[in-house]
Amino acid sequence: MEAVAKSLDLTCREFQILLLLLQNKKIKQIAYELNISLRRVSECISRIKQKTGCHNTDKLFKKYGYILSYDFS
């Protein structure tokens, strides 16, 4: 997972959040699952969007939805 995150120029935390966003999880769900604050999730989402050039979740899914088919185990 770390290699994929680095290839996208994302931190591991940002990549975790991206994966959860791609699974259509809401900010509250992501915060709960990762045991972090809503503010931290929102800040990471903003950085993800900035780094990827995708300004909404639909664009993120179109550009990175293929990642969901990866086996990270």
C-alpha positions in Angstrom: 0.0 0.0 0.0 2.8 2.4 0.8 4.3 2.1 -2.7 1.0 2.9 -4.3 0.6 5.9 -1.9 4.0 7.2 -2.8 3.4 6.7 -6.5 0.4 9.0 -6.1 2.4 11.5 -4.0 0.1 10.9 -1.0 1.0 10.1 2.6 -0.2 6.8 3.9 -3.0 8.5 5.9 -4.1 10.4 2.8 -4.1 7.1 0.8 -6.2 5.4 3.5 -8.7 8.2 3.3 -8.7 8.1 -0.5 -9.5 4.4 -0.3 -12.4 5.0 2.1 -13.7 7.9 -0.1 -13.6 5.6 -3.1 -15.8 3.2 -1.1 -18.3 6.0 -0.7 -17.7 6.5 3.0 -18.8 9.7 4.5 -16.4 12.0 6.5 -17.9 10.9 9.8 -17.5 7.2 8.9 -13.9 7.7 7.9 -13.1 9.6 11.1 -14.7 6.8 13.2 -12.9 4.0 11.3 -9.5 5.7 11.5 -10.1 7.0 15.0 -9.2 10.6 14.0 -11.1 13.9 14.1 -13.5 15.2 11.5 -11.2 18.1 11.0 -8.2 15.9 10.3 -10.3 14.0 7.7 -11.4 17.2 6.0 -7.9 18.5 5.9 -6.6 15.3 4.3 -9.4 15.3 1.8 -8.5 18.9 0.8 -4.8 17.9 0.4 -5.8 14.8 -1.6 -7.9 16.9 -4.0 -5.1 19.5 -4.3 -2.5 16.8 -5.0 -4.6 14.9 -7.5 -6.2 17.9 -9.2 -9.6 16.3 -8.6 -12.0 18.8 -7.1 -14.8 16.4 -6.2 -15.3 12.8 -5.2 -16.7 11.9 -8.6 -13.5 12.9 -10.3 -11.5 11.1 -7.7 -13.5 7.9 -8.4 -13.1 8.3 -12.2 -9.4 8.8 -11.9 -8.5 6.4 -9.1 -11.4 3.9 -8.8 -9.2 1.2 -10.3 -7.2 1.2 -7.0 -10.2 -0.6 -5.4 -9.3 -3.7 -7.4 -5.8 -4.0 -5.8 -5.2 -6.6 -3.1 -3.3 -4.8 -0.3 -3.2 -7.8 2.0 
